[in-house]
Amino acid sequence: MGSTKSYGYMKDHEEVLHELDFVPFFEDISVEIPEGGTMDVQMHDGSHLRIRKLERDFDPTDRLAALAALEEAEAKGEVLTGVLYVNTHKPTFIELLNLCDDPVATLPESKVRPPRAVLDQVMEELR
């Protein structure tokens, strides 16, 4: 029979644990919190989140301050909102992907459609 924890067993005896394709509709919850302020926000299920907006003078390049702020917020039962940490020594996502400033819809076909040889190479690497 084999292990009941193996991939093959699980594929043969697949049971749905969660309905992940269903997302119930709820109205958006939107609040305005002043910088450095805290607000209790009621969720749709009746639970509450205590949200604190970072102060304007918070330095998002200070990693230790970001970690300390997270620990302090957790101890108080708060959820922080705002930019907590930015590593300025690493390239941005846009730089990593080498994206251009122009919208893709405005680029000529020669820029958005790679040559056949490049597509063949990519497909070969994905095999």
BALOBA-1460 file (C-alpha; in Angstrom, 3 decimals):
// residues 127
<rec num="1" residu="m" x="0.000" y="0.000" z="0.000"/>
<rec num="2" residu="g" x="2.796" y="2.477" z="0.779"/>
<rec num="3" residu="s" x="2.933" y="5.481" z="3.031"/>
<rec num="4" residu="t" x="-0.244" y="7.433" z="3.689"/>
<rec num="5" residu="k" x="1.915" y="10.572" z="3.699"/>
<rec num="6" residu="s" x="3.364" y="10.108" z="0.212"/>
<rec num="7" residu="y" x="2.576" y="12.316" z="-2.761"/>
<rec num="8" residu="g" x="1.060" y="9.393" z="-4.669"/>
<rec num="9" residu="y" x="-1.286" y="8.471" z="-1.838"/>
<rec num="10" residu="m" x="-2.422" y="12.062" z="-1.412"/>
<rec num="11" residu="k" x="-3.094" y="12.453" z="-5.156"/>
<rec num="12" residu="d" x="-5.151" y="9.237" z="-5.158"/>
<rec num="13" residu="h" x="-7.100" y="10.218" z="-2.033"/>
<rec num="14" residu="e" x="-7.427" y="13.947" z="-2.554"/>
<rec num="15" residu="e" x="-9.815" y="15.535" z="-0.070"/>
<rec num="16" residu="v" x="-10.884" y="19.165" z="-0.175"/>
<rec num="17" residu="l" x="-9.885" y="20.860" z="3.071"/>
<rec num="18" residu="h" x="-10.802" y="24.451" z="2.208"/>
<rec num="19" residu="e" x="-12.814" y="26.262" z="-0.435"/>
<rec num="20" residu="l" x="-10.061" y="28.612" z="-1.607"/>
<rec num="21" residu="d" x="-11.877" y="29.802" z="-4.708"/>
<rec num="22" residu="f" x="-14.697" y="31.453" z="-2.740"/>
<rec num="23" residu="v" x="-14.149" y="34.919" z="-1.312"/>
<rec num="24" residu="p" x="-17.243" y="36.429" z="0.325"/>
<rec num="25" residu="f" x="-18.081" y="40.019" z="-0.557"/>
<rec num="26" residu="f" x="-17.741" y="42.655" z="2.125"/>
<rec num="27" residu="e" x="-17.788" y="46.414" z="1.897"/>
<rec num="28" residu="d" x="-14.317" y="47.963" z="2.101"/>
<rec num="29" residu="i" x="-13.296" y="49.225" z="5.499"/>
<rec num="30" residu="s" x="-11.529" y="52.551" z="5.163"/>
<rec num="31" residu="v" x="-10.329" y="54.765" z="8.000"/>
<rec num="32" residu="e" x="-8.213" y="57.885" z="8.289"/>
<rec num="33" residu="i" x="-5.677" y="57.715" z="11.093"/>
<rec num="34" residu="p" x="-3.510" y="60.736" z="11.923"/>
<rec num="35" residu="e" x="0.261" y="60.205" z="11.933"/>
<rec num="36" residu="g" x="1.281" y="58.591" z="15.199"/>
<rec num="37" residu="g" x="-2.384" y="57.957" z="16.007"/>
<rec num="38" residu="t" x="-4.121" y="54.740" z="17.018"/>
<rec num="39" residu="m" x="-7.638" y="53.603" z="16.157"/>
<rec num="40" residu="d" x="-9.729" y="50.527" z="16.958"/>
<rec num="41" residu="v" x="-11.314" y="49.304" z="13.734"/>
<rec num="42" residu="q" x="-14.198" y="46.822" z="13.739"/>
<rec num="43" residu="m" x="-13.942" y="44.041" z="11.172"/>
<rec num="44" residu="h" x="-16.918" y="42.449" z="9.398"/>
<rec num="45" residu="d" x="-16.943" y="39.478" z="11.768"/>
<rec num="46" residu="g" x="-17.185" y="41.759" z="14.821"/>
<rec num="47" residu="s" x="-13.537" y="41.433" z="15.819"/>
<rec num="48" residu="h" x="-11.387" y="44.539" z="16.248"/>
<rec num="49" residu="l" x="-7.933" y="45.569" z="15.085"/>
<rec num="50" residu="r" x="-6.040" y="48.284" z="16.892"/>
<rec num="51" residu="i" x="-4.186" y="50.066" z="14.091"/>
<rec num="52" residu="r" x="-1.387" y="52.555" z="14.701"/>
<rec num="53" residu="k" x="-0.036" y="54.759" z="11.946"/>
<rec num="54" residu="l" x="3.688" y="55.476" z="12.090"/>
<rec num="55" residu="e" x="4.880" y="58.939" z="13.009"/>
<rec num="56" residu="r" x="6.057" y="61.233" z="10.214"/>
<rec num="57" residu="d" x="9.598" y="61.314" z="11.592"/>
<rec num="58" residu="f" x="9.942" y="57.489" z="11.627"/>
<rec num="59" residu="d" x="13.114" y="56.506" z="9.715"/>
<rec num="60" residu="p" x="12.308" y="53.535" z="7.422"/>
<rec num="61" residu="t" x="16.009" y="53.004" z="6.664"/>
<rec num="62" residu="d" x="16.762" y="52.050" z="10.295"/>
<rec num="63" residu="r" x="16.320" y="48.274" z="10.454"/>
<rec num="64" residu="l" x="16.687" y="48.022" z="14.226"/>
<rec num="65" residu="a" x="14.128" y="50.777" z="14.797"/>
<rec num="66" residu="a" x="11.694" y="48.929" z="12.511"/>
<rec num="67" residu="l" x="12.157" y="45.692" z="14.469"/>
<rec num="68" residu="a" x="11.759" y="47.541" z="17.772"/>
<rec num="69" residu="a" x="8.576" y="49.238" z="16.510"/>
<rec num="70" residu="l" x="7.130" y="45.864" z="15.488"/>
<rec num="71" residu="e" x="7.939" y="44.306" z="18.866"/>
<rec num="72" residu="e" x="6.461" y="47.284" z="20.718"/>
<rec num="73" residu="a" x="3.295" y="47.167" z="18.614"/>
<rec num="74" residu="e" x="2.929" y="43.420" z="19.181"/>
<rec num="75" residu="a" x="3.284" y="43.902" z="22.944"/>
<rec num="76" residu="k" x="0.496" y="46.508" z="22.829"/>
<rec num="77" residu="g" x="-1.731" y="44.402" z="20.548"/>
<rec num="78" residu="e" x="-1.412" y="46.900" z="17.692"/>
<rec num="79" residu="v" x="-0.976" y="46.529" z="13.954"/>
<rec num="80" residu="l" x="1.411" y="49.075" z="12.451"/>
<rec num="81" residu="t" x="0.681" y="50.775" z="9.169"/>
<rec num="82" residu="g" x="3.119" y="52.743" z="7.054"/>
<rec num="83" residu="v" x="6.533" y="52.082" z="5.523"/>
<rec num="84" residu="l" x="8.437" y="50.152" z="8.189"/>
<rec num="85" residu="y" x="11.702" y="49.300" z="6.469"/>
<rec num="86" residu="v" x="13.440" y="50.007" z="3.171"/>
<rec num="87" residu="n" x="16.883" y="48.570" z="2.436"/>
<rec num="88" residu="t" x="18.498" y="51.312" z="0.354"/>
<rec num="89" residu="h" x="21.555" y="49.145" z="-0.349"/>
<rec num="90" residu="k" x="19.617" y="46.651" z="-2.485"/>
<rec num="91" residu="p" x="18.202" y="47.305" z="-5.953"/>
<rec num="92" residu="t" x="14.488" y="48.000" z="-6.218"/>
<rec num="93" residu="f" x="12.082" y="45.494" z="-7.765"/>
<rec num="94" residu="i" x="11.849" y="47.706" z="-10.855"/>
<rec num="95" residu="e" x="15.645" y="47.751" z="-11.165"/>
<rec num="96" residu="l" x="15.855" y="43.965" z="-10.695"/>
<rec num="97" residu="l" x="13.334" y="43.385" z="-13.484"/>
<rec num="98" residu="n" x="14.945" y="46.043" z="-15.680"/>
<rec num="99" residu="l" x="11.553" y="47.643" z="-16.351"/>
<rec num="100" residu="c" x="11.187" y="50.703" z="-18.519"/>
<rec num="101" residu="d" x="9.236" y="53.844" z="-17.622"/>
<rec num="102" residu="d" x="6.831" y="53.542" z="-20.571"/>
<rec num="103" residu="p" x="3.537" y="51.635" z="-20.213"/>
<rec num="104" residu="v" x="3.692" y="48.228" z="-21.921"/>
<rec num="105" residu="a" x="0.633" y="49.102" z="-24.027"/>
<rec num="106" residu="t" x="2.581" y="51.928" z="-25.702"/>
<rec num="107" residu="l" x="5.712" y="49.910" z="-26.546"/>
<rec num="108" residu="p" x="6.298" y="48.744" z="-30.121"/>
<rec num="109" residu="e" x="5.951" y="45.027" z="-30.840"/>
<rec num="110" residu="s" x="9.706" y="44.716" z="-31.365"/>
<rec num="111" residu="k" x="10.226" y="45.569" z="-27.675"/>
<rec num="112" residu="v" x="7.561" y="43.294" z="-26.183"/>
<rec num="113" residu="r" x="7.845" y="40.252" z="-28.440"/>
<rec num="114" residu="p" x="11.152" y="38.384" z="-28.151"/>
<rec num="115" residu="p" x="12.668" y="36.717" z="-31.231"/>
<rec num="116" residu="r" x="11.867" y="33.047" z="-31.879"/>
<rec num="117" residu="a" x="15.389" y="31.956" z="-30.870"/>
<rec num="118" residu="v" x="14.983" y="33.568" z="-27.439"/>
<rec num="119" residu="l" x="11.588" y="31.906" z="-26.903"/>
<rec num="120" residu="d" x="13.052" y="28.533" z="-27.897"/>
<rec num="121" residu="q" x="15.898" y="29.023" z="-25.421"/>
<rec num="122" residu="v" x="13.499" y="29.928" z="-22.594"/>
<rec num="123" residu="m" x="11.287" y="26.928" z="-23.356"/>
<rec num="124" residu="e" x="14.323" y="24.645" z="-23.363"/>
<rec num="125" residu="e" x="15.419" y="25.970" z="-19.957"/>
<rec num="126" residu="l" x="11.945" y="25.291" z="-18.538"/>
<rec num="127" residu="r" x="11.942" y="21.603" z="-19.536"/>
